[in-house]
Amino acid sequence: MARVTVEDCIDKVDNRFELVLLAGYRARMISSGAPLTVDRDRDKNPVVALREIADETISVDDLKEDLIHSMQKHVEVDEPEEDAVPSRASIGSSVSARNDDDLQEFDRMSEEDLLRGLDGLVPPAQTDDDEG
């Protein structure tokens, strides 16, 4: 096959800059060991990548998705919809509607009670290493 040109590929990828990005990405894939979809014919990896795009032996859309995925630093995670997770307000209203006997009691401590409790604690024993 004769040398491939950008004009051979421009009907597959409309934007020349995008074509260069995709062909460069595919050439790097080839150099890292990806299987070829066309005969090499002593061509270098960028030329082989352009020939693959021109011959449509690889999907341009799949190549574009792979390129975008390889450049992403933060992968977006699908989070559950708001209806699936109850909000604090709905939890609070359902709890307040219950009987007071059903609620679990929590211990509350004032700052003064905490300080009095800390005063009564005995410090840990010092070792020879701690004496300095």
N, C-alpha and C positions, 0 to 999 in steps of 0.2 A: 504494500500500500504506500502511496506517496505520502509525504509529510502532511500532517493534519494542521489545519489553520484554525484561527478563531472563527472565521466565517463558517467553517464546517460545523461548529458547535453552537453558534449563536441562535439557531432556531430551536435548540434544545433548552438553552438557558438564555433568557432575554438580556440580562444585564452582564456586560463584559467583566465587571469587577467581581460579581458573584461567580462567574465562570472561572476566573483566576483563583478565587478562594476554594472553590470546589475541586478544581483540578490539582491545586497544591495539596489539599487535604488528602485526595485520593493518591497522589504521588507519594506522600509520606506513609500512607497505609501500605502501599506496594513495597516501599523500601523496608518497612517493618515486618514484611512477610505475608501480606494478604495475597490470596490467589489472584492471578490475572484472568481476565475474561476475554482477552484477545491475544493473538500471537505477538511476542515481543519484537521480532524482526530487527534485532540489534538496536532498538530504540531505548532511550533513557526513560526513566519513570514519569516525568512530566508529559512526555509525548504519548506514552502508553495511556496515561490517565485521560488526556484529551481524546485519544482514539476511542477509549471506552465510552466516553460521554457522547462523542459523535456517532458511534455505532449503536448507541442505546443498549449496550450490554450490561450496564448498571443503571439502577433507577436514580435519577437525579434527585427526586424527592427524598428517597431513603438516604442518599449521600448528604443532602442538606440537613436532614434531621440528625444524622450522626455527627456532623460538624458542629451543629448547635449544641448538642449534648456534650461533646468533648470540651467545649469552651465554657460551659456553665460551671460556676463556682458554688452556687447555692441551688440545690435541687428543690423545687417546690413540692411540698407534701400536701396531699389532699387532706383537708381537715373536715371533721364531721359538720354537718349543717347545724344551725342553731336549734332547730326543732328537735334534733336527736339528743342534744345535751340540755338537761333542764338548767335554767338560770337560777342564780341565787335568790332572786325575788320569788320565783315560783316555789322554791324549796322552803323559803321562810314563810310563805303564806300557807303552805300545807302543814308546816310544823305548828304554826300558831293556831291552826284550826283543830289540832289534836287536843286531847285532854292533858292537863298539866301533870297528871299521874304517869303518863306515858313518856314524858320527856326525861332524858338522862340529865342528871345533875352534874355540874362541873364545879370543881373547887376554884374559888376566887381568892386571891391573896392581894392585900394592899402592899404598897411599897414599904411601909413601916414594918409590917409583919415579915416581909422578906429580909429587911436589914436586921431585925431582931434574930431571925433564924440564922443568918450568916454570922452574927456575932457569937453565937453559941457553938459554931463549928470549930473543931480543933485542927490546926494546920498540920500538914503531913510531916512526918519525922524527917529531919535533915540527915543526909549521909555525909561522909567525909568529903565527897566530891563537891557537895553544895557549899561547904564552908570555904570561903575564898579569901 
